[in-house]
Amino acid sequence: INVENSVTIVEDLVAAVIGVIEKRGTGVFHAVNPGAMRHRDLIALYEELVDPTHTNEWIEEKDLLAQCLVAKTRSNNIMQNRRLPEIGIHMRPIGVALRDCMEKYAREVNKVESP
């Protein structure tokens, strides 16, 4: 499946929640990193930074249903986080945040693999 979705990096979510609490924000906040990410882009980043030998096969959403791998079509969303900036809270763009997250993950994986 290669569709765009919003992504929330947990590190940024925690900082945003703390910010909302400190600023006493009320109401609904969509705490997503600005932008969207395609599944293929995520896997390409993983292969670049973590495991260049990784392989996978791509499947179309319609084939998931046809092969009874899912009961219903997926819900794909691109959400806006307009309210956070209104109260002075800014989350990193998804390209920046996800690369940082994947770089940290790669360092941890390398620690485990190295004696």
C-alpha positions, 0 to 999 in steps of 0.5 A: 500500500502506498498512500499518504497519511499523517504521522505523529512522532511520539517524542513530538506528541509528548512535547505538544501535550506538555505545551498544551497543559502548560498553556492551559489549552482547551478543546480538540488539538490534532497533534500530528507532525505537519505534512504527510508520509507515504509508506514507500517513503518510510520504507526507503528511509528505513532502508537508507538508515537502518537496514539496506538489505531489507526487502518487502513486497507491495500490495494494492489496497484492493488486493488486501480485500480480495485476498481477505487480508483485511475486513474493510478498506483502510482509513487514510488521513491527512490531518491538520494541526492548526490549533497548536500553532495558534497557542504557540506550539510547533511540531517539526515537519514530518520529514525532519521528525521522521528522519531524526526518529529513524536515525535514533533507531538506527543508532540503537539497533547498531548498539545491540548488534555491536558487541 
